[in-house]
Amino acid sequence: MINKRKKNVRQRGSMTHGWGSKKKHRGAGNRGGKGLAGTGKRSDNKKPSIWNNKYFGKYGFKSKSRKNIVATNILYLEQNLPALNSEKLISKENDFYSVDLEKIGFNKLLSKGKISNKYRIKVPYASKKAIEKIKKGGGEVILPKQDKE
């Protein structure tokens, strides 16, 4: 096997390079884009094959600082006071109702509702308005030191 010629050398001067018609395979202008360009946006028959792929929408990083907040309102405590008291989730000490909202399944207190009782509420997060309402009603909100809102 001495002096074997390359295949593309044999196609020099043939105009079509073995593709038949001159119109076909003209280059990038014939391609119509790169990748999946044009598919799924217009022609209906191509859409279903693209829905399965990650073609539409945003993809990327999610913030690590995102906290899973499960909130409740003051209104919930007022309305469900008898039921929570019977289940020993709320205890009465002197004039105060002591509540640990995390035991009930919530980690943030919001301000919707009116207060008719004095509460001592332990919760990781609380809105400023909720804290003001509880204090105005003669109670207190106990927050962890590092996460005051």
DAPEJO-V745356 format. One record per pair of residues at least 12 apart in sequence whose C-alpha atoms are under 10 Angstrom apart, sorted by sequence separation. I is the first residue (numbers start at 1). J is the second residue. If there is no record, write none. Layout:
i=(I	I)
j=(J	J)
//
This chain:
i=(85	89	109	131	77	85	90	109	121	36	85	89	90	108	109	120	40	41	84	89	107	108	109	110	111	119	120	126	39	40	81	107	108	109	110	111	118	119	125	126	106	107	108	109	110	111	112	113	117	118	124	125	126	106	107	108	109	110	111	112	115	116	118	119	120	121	122	123	124	125	131	36	103	106	107	108	109	110	111	114	115	118	119	120	121	122	123	124	125	84	97	98	99	100	101	102	103	109	110	111	113	114	117	118	119	120	121	122	123	124	128	96	97	98	99	100	101	102	109	110	111	112	115	116	117	118	119	120	121	122	123	124	126	127	128	77	95	96	97	98	99	100	101	102	108	109	111	115	116	117	118	119	120	121	122	124	125	126	127	95	96	97	98	99	100	101	110	111	114	115	124	125	126	77	95	96	97	98	99	100	115	124	125	95	96	124	92	93	92	93	92	72	90	91	71	90	90	70	109	72	73	76	71	72	76	79	70	71	72	73	74	75	78	70	71	72	73	74	75	76	77	78	81	69	70	71	72	73	74	75	76	78	69	70	71	72	73	74	75	77	78	68	69	70	71	72	73	74	75	78	72	73	74	75	77	73	74	98	77	96	97	98	99	100	95	96	95	96	74	73	71	72	69	70	71	69	74	73	74	74)
j=(97	101	121	143	90	98	103	122	134	50	99	103	104	122	123	134	55	56	99	104	122	123	124	125	126	134	135	141	55	56	97	123	124	125	126	127	134	135	141	142	123	124	125	126	127	128	129	130	134	135	141	142	143	124	125	126	127	128	129	130	133	134	136	137	138	139	140	141	142	143	149	55	122	125	126	127	128	129	130	133	134	137	138	139	140	141	142	143	144	104	117	118	119	120	121	122	123	129	130	131	133	134	137	138	139	140	141	142	143	144	148	117	118	119	120	121	122	123	130	131	132	133	136	137	138	139	140	141	142	143	144	145	147	148	149	99	117	118	119	120	121	122	123	124	130	131	133	137	138	139	140	141	142	143	144	146	147	148	149	118	119	120	121	122	123	124	133	134	137	138	147	148	149	101	119	120	121	122	123	124	139	148	149	120	121	149	118	119	119	120	120	101	119	120	101	120	121	102	141	105	106	109	105	106	110	113	105	106	107	108	109	110	113	106	107	108	109	110	111	112	113	114	117	106	107	108	109	110	111	112	113	115	107	108	109	110	111	112	113	115	116	107	108	109	110	111	112	113	114	117	112	113	114	115	117	114	115	139	119	138	139	140	141	142	138	139	139	140	119	126	125	126	124	125	126	125	130	130	133	134)
//
